[in-house]
Each structure stands twice: as structure tokens, then as C-alpha cells.
Amino acid sequence: MTKVTQLSHPHRIAPERRTAHRRKLLLRSSFRLRGRFESFALTVRDISSTGLLGATPNAPFPGGKIDIDLDIVGTVPATVVWSASGKMGVRFEHVIDPNAVQKRITGSYGLYVPPPVPDLRRL
């Protein structure tokens, strides 16, 4: 007779393999396949110092080498680890600072006061 062992979490088969804390964000970006000039739209969903989760209709196959444009950080070389259903997970070829990816917004967030309208009466 065969003994059947039930998993404690059947919905989670693969163990967690992330090595760095991920930060959730929503950032428009782009990527291109290494050695190509055409760029594709990418929406970054979360990011860490070692990789990111992105949404794109043009996800390359796993193992593909890409260059991601992260605006402030610059172009970051990466490797596609997985891709499915319009999403992809990538691993950066060097560590980045995920806090530097988001633009810093400064200024006053008080009540907006429109500039005065000039009086255009004839004299």
C-alpha cells in the first residue's frame, strides 16, 4: 500500500527564494533586449536591490538578457528569471538602491490658490 503525504500548504509548492526585501510601487519604465534598439513598455510593480516584478505584454523568455531603463538609476542590465501572463520577474546583474528609483517629490501640499487674474479694462 502506498502512503500519501499531504502538503501543509498545497497552494505553495516552491519555497520562497527571494534574497532581498521587495518594495511595492507603480512605475512606468521600459526595457530592451540586449543588443537590440527597440524598447518595450514596462510597468514596475515591485522592486528590490536584486530584481523586480514587471508587467508587459512583451515579456521575453526566461534566461533572456535585457536592459531596463529606471530613469534616475539609469540603465540596469538584468536577466529574466520567469515570465507568464504578461508579467516577468528579473534579477539585476548588480545591486541597486531601490529607494533611489522613486522620484522625490517636494513642495507645499496646501490649498491651491490660483494666480490673480489681470484687470484688462481700458483706460
C-alpha positions, 0 to 999 in steps of 0.5 A: 500500500502506498502512503500519501503525504499531504502538503501543509500548504498545497497552494505553495509548492516552491519555497520562497527564494527571494534574497532581498526585501521587495518594495511595492510601487507603480512605475512606468519604465521600459526595457530592451533586449540586449543588443537590440534598439527597440524598447518595450513598455514596462510597468514596475510593480515591485522592486528590490536591490536584486530584481523586480516584478514587471508587467508587459505584454512583451515579456521575453523568455526566461534566461533572456538578457535585457536592459531596463531603463529606471530613469534616475538609476539609469540603465540596469542590465538584468536577466529574466528569471520567469515570465507568464501572463504578461508579467516577468520577474528579473534579477539585476546583474548588480545591486541597486538602491531601490529607494533611489528609483522613486522620484522625490517629490517636494513642495507645499501640499496646501490649498491651491490658490490660483494666480490673480487674474489681470484687470484688462479694462481700458483706460 
